[in-house]
Amino acid sequence: MIDPSPPSSTPLERQLVEMITRNLLTREPRSVIDELRAAAGDDVETLAKVCGEVAGFCRDERTSTMCDALTTEIQGAAVWAEKGRQRRARATKYSAADE
């Protein structure tokens, strides 16, 4: 499994990543979004960064409901999604080379 966590993450970033990845397949993201906001408290910058990066990294047809909610419901997350997509592209490129 490829880890969507940022390489040098803080305890809050790791907590948010764990909360998101546990719920990636949900079809009802509202309560997860609320929990993420509560966990982040006033640190909206970290919330946006983590939500955007994880959404960009993990989005596929199975996770689209959660990932789309992250980038539309969390202010500022959409701008970080491209970084997540780039990390995913690099990670899958290297893992495919190992096969």
PDB file as gemmi writes it, atoms N, CA and C in Angstrom:
CRYST1    1.000    1.000    1.000  90.00  90.00  90.00 P 1                      
ATOM      1  N   MET A   1       0.840  -1.185   0.000  1.00  0.00           N  
ATOM      2  CA  MET A   1       0.000   0.000   0.000  1.00  0.00           C  
ATOM      3  C   MET A   1       0.880   1.241   0.000  1.00  0.00           C  
ATOM      4  N   ILE A   2       0.567   2.163  -0.855  1.00  0.00           N  
ATOM      5  CA  ILE A   2       1.282   3.427  -0.934  1.00  0.00           C  
ATOM      6  C   ILE A   2       0.669   4.368   0.092  1.00  0.00           C  
ATOM      7  N   ASP A   3       1.506   5.003   0.899  1.00  0.00           N  
ATOM      8  CA  ASP A   3       1.053   5.881   1.980  1.00  0.00           C  
ATOM      9  C   ASP A   3       0.759   7.283   1.454  1.00  0.00           C  
ATOM     10  N   PRO A   4      -0.473   7.800   1.654  1.00  0.00           N  
ATOM     11  CA  PRO A   4      -0.793   9.146   1.192  1.00  0.00           C  
ATOM     12  C   PRO A   4      -0.311  10.252   2.118  1.00  0.00           C  
ATOM     13  N   SER A   5       0.295   9.907   3.240  1.00  0.00           N  
ATOM     14  CA  SER A   5       0.749  10.930   4.195  1.00  0.00           C  
ATOM     15  C   SER A   5       1.885  11.753   3.610  1.00  0.00           C  
ATOM     16  N   PRO A   6       1.901  13.043   3.917  1.00  0.00           N  
ATOM     17  CA  PRO A   6       3.049  13.851   3.508  1.00  0.00           C  
ATOM     18  C   PRO A   6       4.326  13.283   4.119  1.00  0.00           C  
ATOM     19  N   PRO A   7       5.459  13.367   3.434  1.00  0.00           N  
ATOM     20  CA  PRO A   7       6.706  12.768   3.919  1.00  0.00           C  
ATOM     21  C   PRO A   7       7.120  13.215   5.319  1.00  0.00           C  
ATOM     22  N   SER A   8       7.036  14.478   5.626  1.00  0.00           N  
ATOM     23  CA  SER A   8       7.415  14.940   6.969  1.00  0.00           C  
ATOM     24  C   SER A   8       6.170  15.512   7.632  1.00  0.00           C  
ATOM     25  N   SER A   9       5.365  14.636   8.187  1.00  0.00           N  
ATOM     26  CA  SER A   9       4.083  15.081   8.714  1.00  0.00           C  
ATOM     27  C   SER A   9       4.106  15.276  10.226  1.00  0.00           C  
ATOM     28  N   THR A  10       3.232  16.161  10.670  1.00  0.00           N  
ATOM     29  CA  THR A  10       3.078  16.458  12.092  1.00  0.00           C  
ATOM     30  C   THR A  10       2.052  15.483  12.685  1.00  0.00           C  
ATOM     31  N   PRO A  11       1.950  15.436  14.001  1.00  0.00           N  
ATOM     32  CA  PRO A  11       0.921  14.576  14.603  1.00  0.00           C  
ATOM     33  C   PRO A  11      -0.497  14.907  14.112  1.00  0.00           C  
ATOM     34  N   LEU A  12      -0.815  16.189  13.956  1.00  0.00           N  
ATOM     35  CA  LEU A  12      -2.141  16.551  13.448  1.00  0.00           C  
ATOM     36  C   LEU A  12      -2.324  16.064  12.020  1.00  0.00           C  
ATOM     37  N   GLU A  13      -1.320  16.244  11.182  1.00  0.00           N  
ATOM     38  CA  GLU A  13      -1.423  15.775   9.798  1.00  0.00           C  
ATOM     39  C   GLU A  13      -1.646  14.273   9.758  1.00  0.00           C  
ATOM     40  N   ARG A  14      -0.903  13.520  10.563  1.00  0.00           N  
ATOM     41  CA  ARG A  14      -1.078  12.061  10.594  1.00  0.00           C  
ATOM     42  C   ARG A  14      -2.477  11.684  11.075  1.00  0.00           C  
ATOM     43  N   GLN A  15      -2.971  12.390  12.085  1.00  0.00           N  
ATOM     44  CA  GLN A  15      -4.317  12.120  12.591  1.00  0.00           C  
ATOM     45  C   GLN A  15      -5.361  12.362  11.503  1.00  0.00           C  
ATOM     46  N   LEU A  16      -5.242  13.463  10.797  1.00  0.00           N  
ATOM     47  CA  LEU A  16      -6.205  13.776   9.737  1.00  0.00           C  
ATOM     48  C   LEU A  16      -6.135  12.754   8.611  1.00  0.00           C  
ATOM     49  N   VAL A  17      -4.925  12.372   8.210  1.00  0.00           N  
ATOM     50  CA  VAL A  17      -4.767  11.360   7.161  1.00  0.00           C  
ATOM     51  C   VAL A  17      -5.431  10.054   7.584  1.00  0.00           C  
ATOM     52  N   GLU A  18      -5.214   9.644   8.818  1.00  0.00           N  
ATOM     53  CA  GLU A  18      -5.827   8.404   9.312  1.00  0.00           C  
ATOM     54  C   GLU A  18      -7.345   8.495   9.292  1.00  0.00           C  
ATOM     55  N   MET A  19      -7.889   9.641   9.696  1.00  0.00           N  
ATOM     56  CA  MET A  19      -9.337   9.820   9.697  1.00  0.00           C  
ATOM     57  C   MET A  19      -9.896   9.735   8.278  1.00  0.00           C  
ATOM     58  N   ILE A  20      -9.201  10.337   7.336  1.00  0.00           N  
ATOM     59  CA  ILE A  20      -9.664  10.331   5.947  1.00  0.00           C  
ATOM     60  C   ILE A  20      -9.556   8.928   5.349  1.00  0.00           C  
ATOM     61  N   THR A  21      -8.398   8.304   5.487  1.00  0.00           N  
ATOM     62  CA  THR A  21      -8.200   7.004   4.836  1.00  0.00           C  
ATOM     63  C   THR A  21      -9.125   5.930   5.400  1.00  0.00           C  
ATOM     64  N   ARG A  22      -9.472   6.035   6.670  1.00  0.00           N  
ATOM     65  CA  ARG A  22     -10.428   5.102   7.266  1.00  0.00           C  
ATOM     66  C   ARG A  22     -11.808   5.223   6.635  1.00  0.00           C  
ATOM     67  N   ASN A  23     -12.094   6.390   6.069  1.00  0.00           N  
ATOM     68  CA  ASN A  23     -13.435   6.677   5.561  1.00  0.00           C  
ATOM     69  C   ASN A  23     -13.484   6.925   4.055  1.00  0.00           C  
ATOM     70  N   LEU A  24     -12.461   6.540   3.336  1.00  0.00           N  
ATOM     71  CA  LEU A  24     -12.411   6.842   1.905  1.00  0.00           C  
ATOM     72  C   LEU A  24     -13.581   6.271   1.108  1.00  0.00           C  
ATOM     73  N   LEU A  25     -14.118   5.152   1.529  1.00  0.00           N  
ATOM     74  CA  LEU A  25     -15.183   4.514   0.751  1.00  0.00           C  
ATOM     75  C   LEU A  25     -16.587   4.931   1.178  1.00  0.00           C  
ATOM     76  N   THR A  26     -16.683   5.886   2.095  1.00  0.00           N  
ATOM     77  CA  THR A  26     -17.998   6.292   2.572  1.00  0.00           C  
ATOM     78  C   THR A  26     -18.812   6.957   1.467  1.00  0.00           C  
ATOM     79  N   ARG A  27     -20.108   6.780   1.548  1.00  0.00           N  
ATOM     80  CA  ARG A  27     -21.035   7.441   0.622  1.00  0.00           C  
ATOM     81  C   ARG A  27     -21.728   8.614   1.317  1.00  0.00           C  
ATOM     82  N   GLU A  28     -21.444   8.789   2.617  1.00  0.00           N  
ATOM     83  CA  GLU A  28     -22.023   9.868   3.425  1.00  0.00           C  
ATOM     84  C   GLU A  28     -20.890  10.620   4.124  1.00  0.00           C  
ATOM     85  N   PRO A  29     -20.215  11.521   3.424  1.00  0.00           N  
ATOM     86  CA  PRO A  29     -19.024  12.155   3.983  1.00  0.00           C  
ATOM     87  C   PRO A  29     -19.273  13.270   4.997  1.00  0.00           C  
ATOM     88  N   ARG A  30     -20.501  13.721   5.168  1.00  0.00           N  
ATOM     89  CA  ARG A  30     -20.775  14.880   6.026  1.00  0.00           C  
ATOM     90  C   ARG A  30     -20.200  14.714   7.436  1.00  0.00           C  
ATOM     91  N   SER A  31     -20.451  13.580   8.079  1.00  0.00           N  
ATOM     92  CA  SER A  31     -19.972  13.408   9.453  1.00  0.00           C  
ATOM     93  C   SER A  31     -18.441  13.350   9.508  1.00  0.00           C  
ATOM     94  N   VAL A  32     -17.824  12.792   8.493  1.00  0.00           N  
ATOM     95  CA  VAL A  32     -16.350  12.747   8.445  1.00  0.00           C  
ATOM     96  C   VAL A  32     -15.788  14.160   8.309  1.00  0.00           C  
ATOM     97  N   ILE A  33     -16.389  14.956   7.447  1.00  0.00           N  
ATOM     98  CA  ILE A  33     -15.963  16.351   7.267  1.00  0.00           C  
ATOM     99  C   ILE A  33     -16.076  17.099   8.601  1.00  0.00           C  
ATOM    100  N   ASP A  34     -17.187  16.888   9.295  1.00  0.00           N  
ATOM    101  CA  ASP A  34     -17.372  17.540  10.597  1.00  0.00           C  
ATOM    102  C   ASP A  34     -16.299  17.100  11.595  1.00  0.00           C  
ATOM    103  N   GLU A  35     -15.973  15.809  11.619  1.00  0.00           N  
ATOM    104  CA  GLU A  35     -14.941  15.292  12.523  1.00  0.00           C  
ATOM    105  C   GLU A  35     -13.567  15.854  12.178  1.00  0.00           C  
ATOM    106  N   LEU A  36     -13.281  15.986  10.889  1.00  0.00           N  
ATOM    107  CA  LEU A  36     -12.001  16.553  10.459  1.00  0.00           C  
ATOM    108  C   LEU A  36     -11.879  17.998  10.923  1.00  0.00           C  
ATOM    109  N   ARG A  37     -12.946  18.765  10.750  1.00  0.00           N  
ATOM    110  CA  ARG A  37     -12.934  20.165  11.182  1.00  0.00           C  
ATOM    111  C   ARG A  37     -12.728  20.263  12.690  1.00  0.00           C  
ATOM    112  N   ALA A  38     -13.403  19.402  13.435  1.00  0.00           N  
ATOM    113  CA  ALA A  38     -13.263  19.415  14.901  1.00  0.00           C  
ATOM    114  C   ALA A  38     -11.834  19.053  15.309  1.00  0.00           C  
ATOM    115  N   ALA A  39     -11.260  18.061  14.661  1.00  0.00           N  
ATOM    116  CA  ALA A  39      -9.897  17.633  14.996  1.00  0.00           C  
ATOM    117  C   ALA A  39      -8.877  18.727  14.688  1.00  0.00           C  
ATOM    118  N   ALA A  40      -9.077  19.439  13.576  1.00  0.00           N  
ATOM    119  CA  ALA A  40      -8.132  20.480  13.167  1.00  0.00           C  
ATOM    120  C   ALA A  40      -8.286  21.747  13.996  1.00  0.00           C  
ATOM    121  N   GLY A  41      -9.468  21.968  14.552  1.00  0.00           N  
ATOM    122  CA  GLY A  41      -9.687  23.187  15.336  1.00  0.00           C  
ATOM    123  C   GLY A  41      -9.445  24.426  14.502  1.00  0.00           C  
ATOM    124  N   ASP A  42      -8.606  25.308  15.009  1.00  0.00           N  
ATOM    125  CA  ASP A  42      -8.314  26.564  14.308  1.00  0.00           C  
ATOM    126  C   ASP A  42      -7.271  26.416  13.204  1.00  0.00           C  
ATOM    127  N   ASP A  43      -6.673  25.264  13.070  1.00  0.00           N  
ATOM    128  CA  ASP A  43      -5.605  25.066  12.078  1.00  0.00           C  
ATOM    129  C   ASP A  43      -6.196  24.735  10.705  1.00  0.00           C  
ATOM    130  N   VAL A  44      -6.867  25.710  10.130  1.00  0.00           N  
ATOM    131  CA  VAL A  44      -7.547  25.491   8.849  1.00  0.00           C  
ATOM    132  C   VAL A  44      -6.561  25.309   7.695  1.00  0.00           C  
ATOM    133  N   GLU A  45      -5.377  25.848   7.834  1.00  0.00           N  
ATOM    134  CA  GLU A  45      -4.360  25.690   6.782  1.00  0.00           C  
ATOM    135  C   GLU A  45      -3.920  24.223   6.675  1.00  0.00           C  
ATOM    136  N   THR A  46      -3.645  23.607   7.806  1.00  0.00           N  
ATOM    137  CA  THR A  46      -3.266  22.196   7.806  1.00  0.00           C  
ATOM    138  C   THR A  46      -4.424  21.332   7.327  1.00  0.00           C  
ATOM    139  N   LEU A  47      -5.632  21.657   7.760  1.00  0.00           N  
ATOM    140  CA  LEU A  47      -6.813  20.915   7.324  1.00  0.00           C  
ATOM    141  C   LEU A  47      -6.938  20.954   5.808  1.00  0.00           C  
ATOM    142  N   ALA A  48      -6.831  22.124   5.213  1.00  0.00           N  
ATOM    143  CA  ALA A  48      -6.944  22.267   3.763  1.00  0.00           C  
ATOM    144  C   ALA A  48      -5.839  21.500   3.047  1.00  0.00           C  
ATOM    145  N   LYS A  49      -4.620  21.635   3.533  1.00  0.00           N  
ATOM    146  CA  LYS A  49      -3.472  20.967   2.896  1.00  0.00           C  
ATOM    147  C   LYS A  49      -3.631  19.449   2.915  1.00  0.00           C  
ATOM    148  N   VAL A  50      -3.939  18.904   4.082  1.00  0.00           N  
ATOM    149  CA  VAL A  50      -4.057  17.452   4.200  1.00  0.00           C  
ATOM    150  C   VAL A  50      -5.242  16.940   3.393  1.00  0.00           C  
ATOM    151  N   CYS A  51      -6.383  17.581   3.513  1.00  0.00           N  
ATOM    152  CA  CYS A  51      -7.569  17.122   2.780  1.00  0.00           C  
ATOM    153  C   CYS A  51      -7.336  17.172   1.272  1.00  0.00           C  
ATOM    154  N   GLY A  52      -6.748  18.243   0.798  1.00  0.00           N  
ATOM    155  CA  GLY A  52      -6.487  18.364  -0.637  1.00  0.00           C  
ATOM    156  C   GLY A  52      -5.481  17.348  -1.138  1.00  0.00           C  
ATOM    157  N   GLU A  53      -4.372  17.206  -0.417  1.00  0.00           N  
ATOM    158  CA  GLU A  53      -3.340  16.267  -0.849  1.00  0.00           C  
ATOM    159  C   GLU A  53      -3.852  14.826  -0.831  1.00  0.00           C  
ATOM    160  N   VAL A  54      -4.556  14.447   0.226  1.00  0.00           N  
ATOM    161  CA  VAL A  54      -5.064  13.076   0.301  1.00  0.00           C  
ATOM    162  C   VAL A  54      -6.133  12.844  -0.763  1.00  0.00           C  
ATOM    163  N   ALA A  55      -7.002  13.825  -0.970  1.00  0.00           N  
ATOM    164  CA  ALA A  55      -8.033  13.677  -2.009  1.00  0.00           C  
ATOM    165  C   ALA A  55      -7.394  13.500  -3.385  1.00  0.00           C  
ATOM    166  N   GLY A  56      -6.401  14.318  -3.691  1.00  0.00           N  
ATOM    167  CA  GLY A  56      -5.722  14.194  -4.978  1.00  0.00           C  
ATOM    168  C   GLY A  56      -4.988  12.875  -5.119  1.00  0.00           C  
ATOM    169  N   PHE A  57      -4.372  12.436  -4.040  1.00  0.00           N  
ATOM    170  CA  PHE A  57      -3.596  11.195  -4.042  1.00  0.00           C  
ATOM    171  C   PHE A  57      -4.497   9.971  -4.176  1.00  0.00           C  
ATOM    172  N   CYS A  58      -5.619   9.976  -3.479  1.00  0.00           N  
ATOM    173  CA  CYS A  58      -6.445   8.763  -3.351  1.00  0.00           C  
ATOM    174  C   CYS A  58      -7.646   8.692  -4.288  1.00  0.00           C  
ATOM    175  N   ARG A  59      -7.953   9.749  -5.018  1.00  0.00           N  
ATOM    176  CA  ARG A  59      -9.199   9.765  -5.786  1.00  0.00           C  
ATOM    177  C   ARG A  59      -9.195   8.737  -6.910  1.00  0.00           C  
ATOM    178  N   ASP A  60     -10.230   7.926  -6.928  1.00  0.00           N  
ATOM    179  CA  ASP A  60     -10.531   7.025  -8.033  1.00  0.00           C  
ATOM    180  C   ASP A  60     -12.039   6.830  -8.025  1.00  0.00           C  
ATOM    181  N   GLU A  61     -12.555   5.923  -8.837  1.00  0.00           N  
ATOM    182  CA  GLU A  61     -14.018   5.797  -8.909  1.00  0.00           C  
ATOM    183  C   GLU A  61     -14.622   5.311  -7.589  1.00  0.00           C  
ATOM    184  N   ARG A  62     -13.883   4.546  -6.809  1.00  0.00           N  
ATOM    185  CA  ARG A  62     -14.412   4.049  -5.532  1.00  0.00           C  
ATOM    186  C   ARG A  62     -14.391   5.106  -4.433  1.00  0.00           C  
ATOM    187  N   THR A  63     -13.442   6.029  -4.499  1.00  0.00           N  
ATOM    188  CA  THR A  63     -13.274   7.018  -3.435  1.00  0.00           C  
ATOM    189  C   THR A  63     -13.764   8.408  -3.826  1.00  0.00           C  
ATOM    190  N   SER A  64     -14.376   8.526  -4.989  1.00  0.00           N  
ATOM    191  CA  SER A  64     -14.732   9.852  -5.511  1.00  0.00           C  
ATOM    192  C   SER A  64     -15.694  10.619  -4.609  1.00  0.00           C  
ATOM    193  N   THR A  65     -16.637   9.951  -3.962  1.00  0.00           N  
ATOM    194  CA  THR A  65     -17.585  10.670  -3.105  1.00  0.00           C  
ATOM    195  C   THR A  65     -16.853  11.390  -1.979  1.00  0.00           C  
ATOM    196  N   MET A  66     -15.995  10.665  -1.275  1.00  0.00           N  
ATOM    197  CA  MET A  66     -15.260  11.273  -0.162  1.00  0.00           C  
ATOM    198  C   MET A  66     -14.266  12.313  -0.663  1.00  0.00           C  
ATOM    199  N   CYS A  67     -13.508  11.970  -1.686  1.00  0.00           N  
ATOM    200  CA  CYS A  67     -12.478  12.890  -2.186  1.00  0.00           C  
ATOM    201  C   CYS A  67     -13.092  14.165  -2.754  1.00  0.00           C  
ATOM    202  N   ASP A  68     -14.202  14.043  -3.462  1.00  0.00           N  
ATOM    203  CA  ASP A  68     -14.870  15.239  -3.982  1.00  0.00           C  
ATOM    204  C   ASP A  68     -15.399  16.106  -2.845  1.00  0.00           C  
ATOM    205  N   ALA A  69     -15.933  15.475  -1.795  1.00  0.00           N  
ATOM    206  CA  ALA A  69     -16.412  16.236  -0.640  1.00  0.00           C  
ATOM    207  C   ALA A  69     -15.256  16.970   0.035  1.00  0.00           C  
ATOM    208  N   LEU A  70     -14.120  16.326   0.143  1.00  0.00           N  
ATOM    209  CA  LEU A  70     -12.965  16.977   0.770  1.00  0.00           C  
ATOM    210  C   LEU A  70     -12.572  18.246   0.026  1.00  0.00           C  
ATOM    211  N   THR A  71     -12.540  18.169  -1.293  1.00  0.00           N  
ATOM    212  CA  THR A  71     -12.076  19.320  -2.067  1.00  0.00           C  
ATOM    213  C   THR A  71     -13.145  20.394  -2.249  1.00  0.00           C  
ATOM    214  N   THR A  72     -14.402  20.056  -2.049  1.00  0.00           N  
ATOM    215  CA  THR A  72     -15.446  21.076  -2.184  1.00  0.00           C  
ATOM    216  C   THR A  72     -15.922  21.627  -0.843  1.00  0.00           C  
ATOM    217  N   GLU A  73     -15.872  20.829   0.193  1.00  0.00           N  
ATOM    218  CA  GLU A  73     -16.390  21.250   1.500  1.00  0.00           C  
ATOM    219  C   GLU A  73     -15.331  21.873   2.410  1.00  0.00           C  
ATOM    220  N   ILE A  74     -14.086  21.545   2.187  1.00  0.00           N  
ATOM    221  CA  ILE A  74     -13.005  22.107   3.005  1.00  0.00           C  
ATOM    222  C   ILE A  74     -12.376  23.257   2.229  1.00  0.00           C  
ATOM    223  N   GLN A  75     -12.575  24.462   2.736  1.00  0.00           N  
ATOM    224  CA  GLN A  75     -12.065  25.649   2.055  1.00  0.00           C  
ATOM    225  C   GLN A  75     -10.553  25.569   1.883  1.00  0.00           C  
ATOM    226  N   GLY A  76     -10.100  25.772   0.646  1.00  0.00           N  
ATOM    227  CA  GLY A  76      -8.669  25.765   0.344  1.00  0.00           C  
ATOM    228  C   GLY A  76      -8.111  24.414  -0.046  1.00  0.00           C  
ATOM    229  N   ALA A  77      -8.876  23.340   0.125  1.00  0.00           N  
ATOM    230  CA  ALA A  77      -8.357  21.996  -0.170  1.00  0.00           C  
ATOM    231  C   ALA A  77      -8.129  21.763  -1.660  1.00  0.00           C  
ATOM    232  N   ALA A  78      -8.973  22.334  -2.486  1.00  0.00           N  
ATOM    233  CA  ALA A  78      -8.867  22.084  -3.931  1.00  0.00           C  
ATOM    234  C   ALA A  78      -7.506  22.484  -4.494  1.00  0.00           C  
ATOM    235  N   VAL A  79      -6.923  23.550  -3.959  1.00  0.00           N  
ATOM    236  CA  VAL A  79      -5.620  23.984  -4.481  1.00  0.00           C  
ATOM    237  C   VAL A  79      -4.503  23.004  -4.146  1.00  0.00           C  
ATOM    238  N   TRP A  80      -4.693  22.175  -3.119  1.00  0.00           N  
ATOM    239  CA  TRP A  80      -3.682  21.180  -2.730  1.00  0.00           C  
ATOM    240  C   TRP A  80      -3.869  19.845  -3.451  1.00  0.00           C  
ATOM    241  N   ALA A  81      -5.008  19.635  -4.088  1.00  0.00           N  
ATOM    242  CA  ALA A  81      -5.290  18.346  -4.720  1.00  0.00           C  
ATOM    243  C   ALA A  81      -4.291  18.013  -5.828  1.00  0.00           C  
ATOM    244  N   GLU A  82      -3.848  19.007  -6.562  1.00  0.00           N  
ATOM    245  CA  GLU A  82      -2.884  18.746  -7.637  1.00  0.00           C  
ATOM    246  C   GLU A  82      -1.578  18.185  -7.080  1.00  0.00           C  
ATOM    247  N   LYS A  83      -1.148  18.686  -5.950  1.00  0.00           N  
ATOM    248  CA  LYS A  83       0.069  18.152  -5.336  1.00  0.00           C  
ATOM    249  C   LYS A  83      -0.117  16.676  -4.989  1.00  0.00           C  
ATOM    250  N   GLY A  84      -1.291  16.318  -4.486  1.00  0.00           N  
ATOM    251  CA  GLY A  84      -1.595  14.918  -4.192  1.00  0.00           C  
ATOM    252  C   GLY A  84      -1.578  14.059  -5.448  1.00  0.00           C  
ATOM    253  N   ARG A  85      -2.154  14.576  -6.536  1.00  0.00           N  
ATOM    254  CA  ARG A  85      -2.142  13.830  -7.809  1.00  0.00           C  
ATOM    255  C   ARG A  85      -0.720  13.625  -8.312  1.00  0.00           C  
ATOM    256  N   GLN A  86       0.116  14.642  -8.170  1.00  0.00           N  
ATOM    257  CA  GLN A  86       1.518  14.530  -8.599  1.00  0.00           C  
ATOM    258  C   GLN A  86       2.260  13.493  -7.762  1.00  0.00           C  
ATOM    259  N   ARG A  87       2.029  13.501  -6.448  1.00  0.00           N  
ATOM    260  CA  ARG A  87       2.677  12.505  -5.576  1.00  0.00           C  
ATOM    261  C   ARG A  87       2.236  11.105  -5.960  1.00  0.00           C  
ATOM    262  N   ARG A  88       0.961  10.932  -6.268  1.00  0.00           N  
ATOM    263  CA  ARG A  88       0.437   9.616  -6.656  1.00  0.00           C  
ATOM    264  C   ARG A  88       1.079   9.155  -7.970  1.00  0.00           C  
ATOM    265  N   ALA A  89       1.186  10.066  -8.920  1.00  0.00           N  
ATOM    266  CA  ALA A  89       1.797   9.719 -10.205  1.00  0.00           C  
ATOM    267  C   ALA A  89       3.243   9.270 -10.018  1.00  0.00           C  
ATOM    268  N   ARG A  90       3.985   9.986  -9.174  1.00  0.00           N  
ATOM    269  CA  ARG A  90       5.376   9.590  -8.911  1.00  0.00           C  
ATOM    270  C   ARG A  90       5.434   8.248  -8.192  1.00  0.00           C  
ATOM    271  N   ALA A  91       4.570   8.058  -7.218  1.00  0.00           N  
ATOM    272  CA  ALA A  91       4.579   6.815  -6.433  1.00  0.00           C  
ATOM    273  C   ALA A  91       4.222   5.616  -7.301  1.00  0.00           C  
ATOM    274  N   THR A  92       3.225   5.749  -8.144  1.00  0.00           N  
ATOM    275  CA  THR A  92       2.830   4.610  -8.968  1.00  0.00           C  
ATOM    276  C   THR A  92       3.844   4.377 -10.082  1.00  0.00           C  
ATOM    277  N   LYS A  93       4.491   5.428 -10.533  1.00  0.00           N  
ATOM    278  CA  LYS A  93       5.541   5.269 -11.541  1.00  0.00           C  
ATOM    279  C   LYS A  93       6.672   4.429 -10.983  1.00  0.00           C  
ATOM    280  N   TYR A  94       7.107   4.722  -9.760  1.00  0.00           N  
ATOM    281  CA  TYR A  94       8.202   3.980  -9.164  1.00  0.00           C  
ATOM    282  C   TYR A  94       7.788   2.571  -8.760  1.00  0.00           C  
ATOM    283  N   SER A  95       6.565   2.397  -8.282  1.00  0.00           N  
ATOM    284  CA  SER A  95       6.152   1.061  -7.886  1.00  0.00           C  
ATOM    285  C   SER A  95       5.957   0.186  -9.114  1.00  0.00           C  
ATOM    286  N   ALA A  96       5.528   0.742 -10.245  1.00  0.00           N  
ATOM    287  CA  ALA A  96       5.385  -0.037 -11.477  1.00  0.00           C  
ATOM    288  C   ALA A  96       6.754  -0.446 -12.014  1.00  0.00           C  
ATOM    289  N   ALA A  97       7.748   0.390 -11.824  1.00  0.00           N  
ATOM    290  CA  ALA A  97       9.101   0.069 -12.265  1.00  0.00           C  
ATOM    291  C   ALA A  97       9.694  -1.099 -11.492  1.00  0.00           C  
ATOM    292  N   ASP A  98       9.216  -1.303 -10.255  1.00  0.00           N  
ATOM    293  CA  ASP A  98       9.713  -2.391  -9.412  1.00  0.00           C  
ATOM    294  C   ASP A  98       9.136  -3.748  -9.798  1.00  0.00           C  
ATOM    295  N   GLU A  99       8.074  -3.752 -10.563  1.00  0.00           N  
ATOM    296  CA  GLU A  99       7.405  -5.024 -10.904  1.00  0.00           C  
ATOM    297  C   GLU A  99       8.126  -5.784 -11.980  1.00  0.00           C  
TER     298      GLU A  99                                                      
END                                                                             
